[in-house]
Amino acid sequence: MEYDDKLDLLLRLGREISRENDLGRLLEKFGDFSRDIVEAERCSIFICDEKRNELWTVFSHGVAEIRLSVNLGVAGYAANTKEIQIVTDAYNDFRFARDTDRKLSYITSTILAVPLFDKKDKVIGVIEAINKKTGLFTNLDAELLLLLSQYVGTTLENVSLYNRLRDTNTKLIYKLSTAAEFKDEETSEHTKRVAYYTTILAEGYGLSRDDVDSVKLVSPLHDAGKIGIPDNILRKPGRLTSQEFDIIKTHSIIGFNILNDEDNEILQLAAIIARDHHEKWDGTGYPNEAKEDNISIHGRMVAVADVFDALTTKRPYKEPWSIEKAIDYLISEKGKHFEPYLIDIFVKNLKSVKEIYNEYKEM
């Protein structure tokens, strides 16, 4: 590839990334462009994990994930020295870590590694090209990859910020769900189990990865509206009167009103789940007597998870059912309380359901 062609490639990358707002696809583009511009077989983009003192791949050709100590390998040298590393004969170079090749059944011969910096000139990762297709990596290749690294470094900063924001959202959501549990005398294990059971259903239903992650994140807020229910009703050990039950049922709308935010998609999803998780497939649920596909798919999923967990958990007014008895009940409610296909997914993944139950069961 001629020099002018490589500059054109860089310009094309600039145009493409200006139109892309998905972080995963951006990293894939960076990996492909990095590989192509230096004419390598593969490329990996590593990010620094300071807690584990590791480098791990947010993108890598032909590999799901690579994790290595920040003190090992050519990428580690690039991160620690803050300098470009060029390797012309990997197996005779002290910087090369052979274990990765052995694990991947791959043979590395030449390497070009360029550190990635944030706006404060702190190393946040490394971009590494493997095996120049013809000849050796040159200083020109290093300069081109260095130019590209400025794009990648900015993107990795955004990834880091995105992850920190998501971690903060997760903590806030669990704190909100715990606030509801304090009133209802449930435990945080209940919300964890519901979240994981719902995740099984979301994955089995074929929702996108982002949608699965979102429903896992917000499903613990399904009963947030119980904050608005009087304690004497919520904690009553005996059977509720019809009037008391009508008051309990308002927690769905209370939760929706608390959580609904038109400017925040995550809170909107949480609000919809809070509203819909007591609706029934046959239209006999509450608060709106919605039926079948008029109930949000996320609400339908949490309904299955919530009922299963309620049945298999000890409450002040009942002993826990066995998993087998609870599954029989879910099956008997196919087409009535629950969407039939969701019950089929739940039963099909019973092994995973039992693992979650055992890991997070009440002590």
DAMO-V673696 format. One record per residue. RES is the residue in one small letter. PHI is phi in whole degrees, 0 to 359 (999 if undefined). OMEGA is omega in whole degrees, 0 to 359 (none if undefined). NEAR is the number of other C-alpha atoms within 10 Angstrom. Layout:
BEGIN
res=RES phi=PHI omega=OMEGA near=NEAR
res=RES phi=PHI omega=OMEGA near=NEAR
END
This chain:
BEGIN
res=m phi=999 omega=181 near=9
res=e phi=287 omega=182 near=8
res=y phi=302 omega=180 near=12
res=d phi=298 omega=178 near=9
res=d phi=295 omega=180 near=11
res=k phi=291 omega=176 near=18
res=l phi=295 omega=177 near=13
res=d phi=299 omega=179 near=13
res=l phi=296 omega=177 near=16
res=l phi=297 omega=178 near=19
res=l phi=296 omega=179 near=11
res=r phi=295 omega=177 near=12
res=l phi=300 omega=179 near=17
res=g phi=303 omega=179 near=13
res=r phi=292 omega=185 near=11
res=e phi=290 omega=183 near=12
res=i phi=288 omega=178 near=16
res=s phi=291 omega=181 near=9
res=r phi=258 omega=186 near=9
res=e phi=251 omega=178 near=12
res=n phi=240 omega=176 near=9
res=d phi=264 omega=186 near=9
res=l phi=297 omega=180 near=14
res=g phi=298 omega=180 near=12
res=r phi=291 omega=176 near=13
res=l phi=298 omega=180 near=20
res=l phi=296 omega=177 near=21
res=e phi=297 omega=177 near=17
res=k phi=297 omega=179 near=18
res=f phi=300 omega=179 near=23
res=g phi=297 omega=180 near=23
res=d phi=295 omega=180 near=18
res=f phi=295 omega=179 near=20
res=s phi=298 omega=178 near=28
res=r phi=299 omega=186 near=22
res=d phi=288 omega=187 near=17
res=i phi=288 omega=177 near=21
res=v phi=254 omega=177 near=25
res=e phi=56 omega=179 near=19
res=a phi=256 omega=176 near=22
res=e phi=283 omega=185 near=14
res=r phi=218 omega=175 near=21
res=c phi=215 omega=176 near=26
res=s phi=233 omega=174 near=29
res=i phi=245 omega=181 near=31
res=f phi=260 omega=173 near=28
res=i phi=236 omega=182 near=27
res=c phi=280 omega=173 near=22
res=d phi=252 omega=187 near=15
res=e phi=293 omega=180 near=10
res=k phi=295 omega=180 near=6
res=r phi=265 omega=184 near=10
res=n phi=56 omega=183 near=12
res=e phi=230 omega=165 near=17
res=l phi=250 omega=177 near=25
res=w phi=222 omega=187 near=21
res=t phi=275 omega=169 near=20
res=v phi=272 omega=172 near=19
res=f phi=205 omega=176 near=25
res=s phi=201 omega=177 near=22
res=h phi=291 omega=173 near=17
res=g phi=77 omega=184 near=10
res=v phi=222 omega=179 near=11
res=a phi=292 omega=180 near=9
res=e phi=198 omega=173 near=13
res=i phi=237 omega=173 near=17
res=r phi=235 omega=177 near=14
res=l phi=213 omega=178 near=19
res=s phi=301 omega=180 near=15
res=v phi=295 omega=179 near=23
res=n phi=264 omega=183 near=16
res=l phi=242 omega=172 near=17
res=g phi=75 omega=181 near=19
res=v phi=294 omega=177 near=26
res=a phi=298 omega=177 near=31
res=g phi=298 omega=177 near=26
res=y phi=297 omega=179 near=21
res=a phi=297 omega=180 near=27
res=a phi=292 omega=184 near=30
res=n phi=285 omega=181 near=14
res=t phi=273 omega=185 near=11
res=k phi=60 omega=182 near=18
res=e phi=230 omega=175 near=13
res=i phi=295 omega=178 near=23
res=q phi=241 omega=175 near=20
res=i phi=240 omega=180 near=22
res=v phi=243 omega=183 near=21
res=t phi=258 omega=179 near=17
res=d phi=208 omega=192 near=14
res=a phi=305 omega=188 near=19
res=y phi=285 omega=174 near=15
res=n phi=245 omega=181 near=10
res=d phi=241 omega=185 near=13
res=f phi=295 omega=182 near=10
res=r phi=282 omega=188 near=18
res=f phi=278 omega=176 near=23
res=a phi=258 omega=186 near=17
res=r phi=287 omega=185 near=14
res=d phi=303 omega=181 near=11
res=t phi=297 omega=177 near=16
res=d phi=300 omega=182 near=12
res=r phi=297 omega=180 near=10
res=k phi=294 omega=185 near=9
res=l phi=263 omega=184 near=11
res=s phi=53 omega=184 near=9
res=y phi=227 omega=178 near=10
res=i phi=243 omega=179 near=14
res=t phi=263 omega=178 near=17
res=s phi=242 omega=181 near=17
res=t phi=233 omega=185 near=21
res=i phi=218 omega=171 near=24
res=l phi=230 omega=182 near=28
res=a phi=236 omega=182 near=27
res=v phi=235 omega=179 near=27
res=p phi=292 omega=178 near=30
res=l phi=250 omega=184 near=30
res=f phi=242 omega=172 near=21
res=d phi=270 omega=184 near=16
res=k phi=292 omega=179 near=10
res=k phi=260 omega=180 near=6
res=d phi=61 omega=173 near=9
res=k phi=266 omega=179 near=12
res=v phi=290 omega=180 near=19
res=i phi=245 omega=180 near=21
res=g phi=176 omega=182 near=31
res=v phi=214 omega=171 near=30
res=i phi=251 omega=189 near=30
res=e phi=230 omega=176 near=27
res=a phi=258 omega=185 near=30
res=i phi=239 omega=172 near=23
res=n phi=61 omega=172 near=25
res=k phi=302 omega=185 near=22
res=k phi=295 omega=179 near=13
res=t phi=226 omega=177 near=8
res=g phi=76 omega=184 near=9
res=l phi=243 omega=174 near=18
res=f phi=293 omega=185 near=22
res=t phi=245 omega=176 near=14
res=n phi=297 omega=177 near=12
res=l phi=295 omega=176 near=11
res=d phi=301 omega=181 near=21
res=a phi=297 omega=179 near=19
res=e phi=295 omega=179 near=14
res=l phi=295 omega=179 near=18
res=l phi=292 omega=177 near=25
res=l phi=295 omega=176 near=19
res=l phi=300 omega=181 near=12
res=l phi=295 omega=183 near=21
res=s phi=298 omega=179 near=22
res=q phi=293 omega=174 near=15
res=y phi=297 omega=186 near=15
res=v phi=294 omega=181 near=25
res=g phi=301 omega=178 near=23
res=t phi=297 omega=179 near=16
res=t phi=296 omega=180 near=17
res=l phi=295 omega=174 near=23
res=e phi=299 omega=179 near=17
res=n phi=294 omega=177 near=13
res=v phi=299 omega=181 near=17
res=s phi=298 omega=178 near=14
res=l phi=296 omega=179 near=12
res=y phi=301 omega=181 near=13
res=n phi=294 omega=179 near=12
res=r phi=294 omega=178 near=12
res=l phi=296 omega=180 near=12
res=r phi=294 omega=177 near=13
res=d phi=299 omega=179 near=13
res=t phi=296 omega=178 near=11
res=n phi=301 omega=180 near=16
res=t phi=299 omega=181 near=15
res=k phi=296 omega=179 near=13
res=l phi=297 omega=181 near=12
res=i phi=296 omega=180 near=20
res=y phi=292 omega=177 near=19
res=k phi=292 omega=177 near=15
res=l phi=295 omega=181 near=16
res=s phi=293 omega=178 near=24
res=t phi=294 omega=178 near=23
res=a phi=300 omega=177 near=16
res=a phi=292 omega=181 near=24
res=e phi=294 omega=179 near=19
res=f phi=303 omega=179 near=13
res=k phi=286 omega=187 near=16
res=d phi=262 omega=180 near=18
res=e phi=60 omega=172 near=13
res=e phi=268 omega=180 near=15
res=t phi=241 omega=178 near=14
res=s phi=295 omega=178 near=19
res=e phi=295 omega=178 near=17
res=h phi=300 omega=182 near=20
res=t phi=292 omega=177 near=25
res=k phi=295 omega=181 near=19
res=r phi=298 omega=179 near=24
res=v phi=300 omega=179 near=27
res=a phi=298 omega=183 near=23
res=y phi=286 omega=176 near=21
res=y phi=298 omega=179 near=27
res=t phi=296 omega=178 near=27
res=t phi=299 omega=177 near=24
res=i phi=303 omega=181 near=21
res=l phi=293 omega=181 near=25
res=a phi=296 omega=178 near=24
res=e phi=293 omega=180 near=15
res=g phi=294 omega=180 near=17
res=y phi=283 omega=178 near=15
res=g phi=91 omega=176 near=10
res=l phi=293 omega=179 near=15
res=s phi=295 omega=180 near=11
res=r phi=301 omega=180 near=10
res=d phi=296 omega=180 near=9
res=d phi=292 omega=177 near=17
res=v phi=300 omega=181 near=20
res=d phi=298 omega=181 near=15
res=s phi=293 omega=182 near=17
res=v phi=290 omega=175 near=24
res=k phi=296 omega=182 near=22
res=l phi=294 omega=190 near=24
res=v phi=261 omega=182 near=24
res=s phi=301 omega=176 near=33
res=p phi=299 omega=181 near=31
res=l phi=269 omega=186 near=26
res=h phi=300 omega=181 near=30
res=d phi=253 omega=181 near=26
res=a phi=303 omega=181 near=25
res=g phi=292 omega=178 near=25
res=k phi=295 omega=175 near=24
res=i phi=303 omega=183 near=21
res=g phi=268 omega=181 near=17
res=i phi=262 omega=180 near=20
res=p phi=303 omega=183 near=13
res=d phi=299 omega=184 near=12
res=n phi=296 omega=176 near=9
res=i phi=271 omega=185 near=16
res=l phi=297 omega=184 near=19
res=r phi=257 omega=181 near=13
res=k phi=297 omega=184 near=13
res=p phi=286 omega=182 near=12
res=g phi=267 omega=181 near=10
res=r phi=291 omega=179 near=9
res=l phi=280 omega=171 near=13
res=t phi=285 omega=180 near=10
res=s phi=298 omega=179 near=9
res=q phi=292 omega=179 near=8
res=e phi=294 omega=179 near=16
res=f phi=294 omega=176 near=13
res=d phi=299 omega=178 near=13
res=i phi=292 omega=178 near=15
res=i phi=303 omega=183 near=18
res=k phi=297 omega=180 near=17
res=t phi=289 omega=182 near=17
res=h phi=297 omega=178 near=22
res=s phi=295 omega=180 near=26
res=i phi=287 omega=177 near=19
res=i phi=300 omega=179 near=20
res=g phi=298 omega=178 near=24
res=f phi=300 omega=182 near=24
res=n phi=293 omega=179 near=15
res=i phi=292 omega=190 near=16
res=l phi=270 omega=188 near=23
res=n phi=297 omega=179 near=19
res=d phi=212 omega=185 near=15
res=e phi=295 omega=182 near=9
res=d phi=267 omega=183 near=8
res=n phi=228 omega=185 near=10
res=e phi=295 omega=181 near=12
res=i phi=295 omega=179 near=18
res=l phi=293 omega=175 near=21
res=q phi=300 omega=179 near=17
res=l phi=296 omega=178 near=24
res=a phi=300 omega=180 near=29
res=a phi=295 omega=180 near=28
res=i phi=296 omega=178 near=23
res=i phi=296 omega=178 near=31
res=a phi=301 omega=181 near=31
res=r phi=287 omega=194 near=29
res=d phi=259 omega=191 near=29
res=h phi=286 omega=173 near=28
res=h phi=250 omega=172 near=27
res=e phi=287 omega=181 near=26
res=k phi=238 omega=184 near=25
res=w phi=306 omega=183 near=24
res=d phi=270 omega=176 near=17
res=g phi=90 omega=183 near=16
res=t phi=259 omega=181 near=15
res=g phi=270 omega=180 near=18
res=y phi=223 omega=13 near=18
res=p phi=268 omega=189 near=17
res=n phi=246 omega=184 near=16
res=e phi=51 omega=176 near=16
res=a phi=293 omega=187 near=19
res=k phi=228 omega=173 near=18
res=e phi=48 omega=186 near=18
res=d phi=289 omega=174 near=10
res=n phi=285 omega=172 near=12
res=i phi=270 omega=180 near=23
res=s phi=301 omega=180 near=18
res=i phi=300 omega=180 near=20
res=h phi=292 omega=176 near=23
res=g phi=295 omega=179 near=26
res=r phi=296 omega=180 near=25
res=m phi=291 omega=181 near=28
res=v phi=295 omega=177 near=28
res=a phi=302 omega=179 near=25
res=v phi=296 omega=183 near=24
res=a phi=298 omega=184 near=26
res=d phi=292 omega=180 near=23
res=v phi=294 omega=179 near=18
res=f phi=301 omega=181 near=20
res=d phi=292 omega=177 near=22
res=a phi=298 omega=181 near=17
res=l phi=292 omega=187 near=20
res=t phi=267 omega=181 near=19
res=t phi=242 omega=177 near=19
res=k phi=288 omega=176 near=14
res=r phi=234 omega=181 near=13
res=p phi=304 omega=185 near=10
res=y phi=257 omega=181 near=9
res=k phi=199 omega=172 near=12
res=e phi=272 omega=180 near=11
res=p phi=289 omega=172 near=14
res=w phi=281 omega=171 near=16
res=s phi=289 omega=178 near=12
res=i phi=301 omega=182 near=18
res=e phi=297 omega=179 near=11
res=k phi=294 omega=179 near=13
res=a phi=295 omega=178 near=18
res=i phi=296 omega=177 near=19
res=d phi=301 omega=179 near=12
res=y phi=294 omega=179 near=14
res=l phi=302 omega=180 near=23
res=i phi=297 omega=181 near=18
res=s phi=293 omega=182 near=14
res=e phi=260 omega=176 near=17
res=k phi=300 omega=179 near=17
res=g phi=81 omega=177 near=15
res=k phi=250 omega=177 near=18
res=h phi=283 omega=191 near=24
res=f phi=240 omega=171 near=22
res=e phi=297 omega=184 near=23
res=p phi=305 omega=184 near=16
res=y phi=298 omega=179 near=14
res=l phi=294 omega=177 near=21
res=i phi=294 omega=177 near=22
res=d phi=300 omega=179 near=16
res=i phi=296 omega=182 near=16
res=f phi=298 omega=180 near=23
res=v phi=294 omega=180 near=16
res=k phi=298 omega=182 near=12
res=n phi=254 omega=185 near=15
res=l phi=299 omega=179 near=16
res=k phi=300 omega=179 near=11
res=s phi=293 omega=178 near=15
res=v phi=300 omega=180 near=18
res=k phi=295 omega=178 near=14
res=e phi=297 omega=178 near=11
res=i phi=294 omega=180 near=16
res=y phi=302 omega=183 near=22
res=n phi=289 omega=181 near=11
res=e phi=288 omega=186 near=10
res=y phi=243 omega=182 near=15
res=k phi=289 omega=181 near=15
res=e phi=292 omega=181 near=12
res=m phi=266 omega=none near=4
END
